[in-house]
Amino acid sequence: MIAQMARLHLLIVLCGIVGLTTQVRNDMSKSNNYCPKGWTQLDQYCYIYQPYPREFLDAERVCKILGGNLVSINSFKEHALVVELIREGAGSVVDTWIGLHDAITEDYFVWTDGEVVNFRNFGPSQPNDGGDGVDEDCVEIEADDSLWDDDECTDENPFVCIRPVDKKDDCH
């Protein structure tokens, strides 16, 4: 039963990825918007996987230098794209920071870019704050199931950044 559920989950993710690839290509061909080299566009945003492990706050600083923030994820489609970027960049899904945290108020999650939290994809029994007095305030995509998990912000993980698309100048 568990193996069947895992296969079904994989099939759903693969179908989503095929749809995303088509959507990204269609979006890019119809639009005056673009992403810098190395970034992947979906709708009005650009995404990039950063394979160099950093603590959560340092990862956010790097994303800000690149013109964005740690990724905010607002749909299953967007989650599937982020997971695929991780898989392509690392060769498999590895623990990877996203921009969600509850460091300000426990159990009140916010995105580093200020987006409204309208989608969650936590794994079973997550978020759990680690127990035993351990503060787990920062959220990662977990390697074993591609679902979200809260973890210590001082752990070092690769990360995904998001930024708005650049606008092409219509005069040229």
N, C-alpha and C positions, 0 to 999 in steps of 0.2 A: 504494500500500500504506500509506504513512504517513497519507494523507488518510483512508483507511478506518479505520485505528486511532484517529485523532483523533475521527472521528464516533462510533465505538463507545464510546470513553472518555466523550464528551459524553452519549451516550444513557444510559450507566450512571449518570453523575452526575445527570442529569435524573430518572431513575427513582428514584434514592435520595432526591432532594429531595422528590418527590411523596410518597413513603413517609414521610419525616420530617415533612412538614406534617401528614399524617393522624395520625401518632404523637404529635406535640406537642399537637394539638387533643384527642386522646383522653386523653392523660396529664393535661391541664389540667382536663378535665371530670370525671374520676374521683377527683381527689385533693384532699386538704386542704392541699396545698403550692402556693405561688405565687412568682412572681418580681416584683421591683419594676417599676414602669412603665418601658418602654423596653428591658427585658431579654427574652430569648427562652428559654423553658423546654424542656428535653429531659430526660426522666426526672427525676432528683433534682438537676439543676443548672440554673443560669441563665447565659446568655451575652450579652455585649454587645460590639459593634464600636466601637472608639474611633478616629475618623478623624484625630486630631491626632498627627502624627509625633513620636516621642520615641525616645531611645536606649533600649536594652533595659532597663537597670536603672531608668530613670525610668518606663518603661511599667509595670514590675512595681510600683513605688511607687504609681502611680495606681490600679492594680487593687486593691492593698491598702487604699487609702483607700475604694474602692468596696465593700469587704468580701470581696475574693477574691484571685485571683492571675492572672497571665497564663495563658491557657487551656492545660490539659493535654488531649491528644486520645488516647482509648483504643480507638477503633474507626473503621471506615470510615464508619459512620453519623454519628458525631460529627464526623469530618473534613468530610463533605459538608455538614453544618449550618454549620460554621465558614466554609467556602468560600462558602456561600450568604449568610451574614451579611456577609462582606466584599463580595461582589458587590452586595448590596442597599445597603450603606452607601457604597460608593465608585463605583458605577455599572459597575464591572468588577473583576476580581481584580487587586489590587495587592500588592506585597511587604508582608507583614504579620507582625509578631512573634507567635509562640506561646511558651509557657513552657519550651521545651526548650533545654538548654545543656550544654556540656562544659567550662565555664570552670574548674572545680575540678580535674578530671583529664582530660587529652586523650583523646578517644574513649570516655569513659564519660559517657553522656548521662543527665541527671536533669531532672525537672520541677520548676519553682519551688514548686509546692504539695506536693511530696513524694510524689505518686502514683507507682506503679511503672510503669516504661516497658515496656508490653506490646504496643505498636503503634507502628510506624514507617512513614512514607510518604515517604521521601527519593526525590528524582529520580535519574536515571542518573548515576553517578560522584559521588554525594553521600553523605555529607558528605566534603568534600575539603580542608578547612582552608585553602583559598585558595592555598597554595603560596607561594613567594618570601618566606618568613618572616612572612607575614601571618597573624595569629591570627583565625580565624573560629570563635568559640565559641558563638554564639547562633543559634537556628534561626528561620527565617521560612517562611511559605508563599509560594512564588515566583509572580510574576505570570504568567509565560509558560505554565506547565503546572499550576499549583495543587498542585505537589508541594513537599516540604520541601527546604530548602537551608540550609547553615550560612553565616553572614555575620559581619562585624565587629559587635561589640556596640555600638559607637559610632555605627553608621549610625542614621538616624532613620526609623522606619517607623510607620504606624498599627499598632494591635494589638487583640487580642481578650482580654477578661477572662472568667473563670468564677468563680462562687460557688455555694454550696449554696442550694437553694430555701429560702424562708422558710416556716415552719409556721403555718397558721391556728390560732387558738385555738378549740378544740372547744366551749368554754363559751358562745360567742356565736352 
